[in-house]
Amino acid sequence: MEVSIRLSSGLSNSVGRSPLTVEVEQNATVGDLIDHLCQLYPDLSTRLESVVAVISGRHVDRSQKLIDRQEVALITPISGGNL
């Protein structure tokens, strides 16, 4: 099953491109996808642990099942600072 991944700017700069297209197993979840990316890009594994997944404009849990040719955005959370 093929999935398209849009990475936030910090992640895409580290990978060198976005979107990515990867093959995952049938019935794979968002968590499986993130684990697969950790294997493909081990230098990003700690940053991928905290990403937020978005599908069709909605934040989704890592247990969300993926469908073929779906697009998943992976966004690194941003924390605020003092004003």
Secondary structure, DSSP 8 states (H G I E B T S, - for coil): -EEEEEE-HHHHHHHT-SSEEEE--TT-BHHHHHHHHHHH-GGGHHHHTT-EEEETTEEE-TT-B--TTEEEEEE--------
